[in-house]
Amino acid sequence: MLDPFVLIAVLLAAVFGCFLTLGIERWIRARGRQEAQSEAERILELAKAEVANLKDRARLEAKEAAMSIKAQAEEEISKSREQVRSEAARVQQQRDALTAQEASLQKQARGLENTQQRLTAQIETANKHRSQLEAAAKRQVAALQEVSGLSREEAVTRLMTNLEQELEQEVGTAVLRHERRVTELADSKGREILLTAIQRYASAHTAESTTSTVDIPNDDMKGRIIGREGRNIRSFEKATGVDVIIDDTPGVVIVSGFDPVRREIGRMSLDKLIADGRIHPSRIEEVVAATEKEIDSFIMNKGREAIEEVNLPGLPDKIVQMLGRLHFRTSYSQNVLRHSVEVAFLSGLLAEMIGLDGDLARHCGLLHDIGKAADHELEGGHPKIGADLLKRHNQPPEVVHAALGHHDEIVTEYPYTMLVATADACSASRPGARRESLERYIKRMEELEAIATGFDGVQQAFAIQAGRELRVIVGAEKTDDAKAALVCRKIAKAFEQQLTYPGEIKVTVVRESRFTEVAR
């Protein structure tokens, strides 16, 4: 147990420590307040000094700004005064000019008054002269009426009649002149369009024509084709619808028929029978039936190829089939299907060049000869047959009319008919389109040159462009320009009278002068 005195001493020590601590804290707080007060007084003094400096600085800046504003104002006032002085000078100049102009106008007004007075006098004099002239004219008219025995109205009528006749003659001459110029321009433009279209469409002019001859390995095969008592050949002709001609020609059997498709079926069937060796009626019927299916498929493929080439999808299958049949049809050795494709492209090019529908023109051109696929089965020409066929299958009226009228047999109602007729003529008559024998070709060239060289003054003649043009050379020493033109016309007339040819033959006469010197 602790001693009470020790406990009291501890308590007293603790109390004393507390009071000492409180005293020390108070002393520290008092010390801090004094230092803070002194620091605040110092800061206040510094702020007052800074404020004084700021006031002095602001006062100086204000004085400088005032001086600058004053200088600018004085400068602007000086400029304004200068502008006012220049404006005053300009106004004074204008005033002086107006004064001078006013004086000039007054002078001109006085001159106009004088001129008006002179004009008034001249007008009065002219009126007097007019009156005198009118009186003299009346006297002359009266004298003319007495001399001619015509009244004024009759004389006017006769004069107007003569004038109208003269004007009608002049108008007729002008119309003829313009017609010739328009015709020449139209011919030139038409030739340019046709040549451009033909040059743009490049294709083979001819195609291999169908053949109706069948080669056989030996003459014994002819007897097998005929069969016992002719049963094989009769069965073959009945199944194919063609005639088989067997003559003394070695190694060849001829298949004849009006229908090119049936003739092709017969040729192919006979080739297969000869290659197979088994020739009897049942085998013939079997081979012919298989060949007909092949030909039908081939025909449809040919029709679709032509349609795809011309880019005309959507045609009925019957039209496609008839179009494919044209592959086996030839006209003057020209394949009709290739001819139709060429006419389609040429028609489309011509239509686009003159602003028409190229697709419709190609449609018309491709189907214009469709009637040739059935003209051996139906009565009438191929234009009418083709038009009826196209009408039954709801083809556009332009296409029907082009098929009906591309040979100029009816009145043209659509421009596409004329385009197709033009393209048809170009395709059929261009050099090489319709083959002819070499002998006939050479003979025609010789005839052209012989006719030309028979005229007086012609030195040489050359047929070019497959006989479409003839170049004639005449001597310049014996023939002048007028005589050369006459020779050219006579040669053209001689061709028209003595020759038969498709299209046109252009005759060009050239006057040639030759000068030769020898340098020694």
PyMOL commands that set and color helices and strands:
alter all, ss='L'
color gray80, all
select helices_A, chain A and resi 4-148+152-200+220-226+228-240+260-276+281-310+317-328+336-353+358-366+370-373+382-392+397-405+415-429+438-453+465-467+481-498
alter helices_A, ss='H'
color red, helices_A
select strands_A, chain A and resi 213-215+243-245+252-256+330-331+334-335+458-464+469-475+506-512
alter strands_A, ss='S'
color yellow, strands_A
deselect
rebuild
show_as cartoon
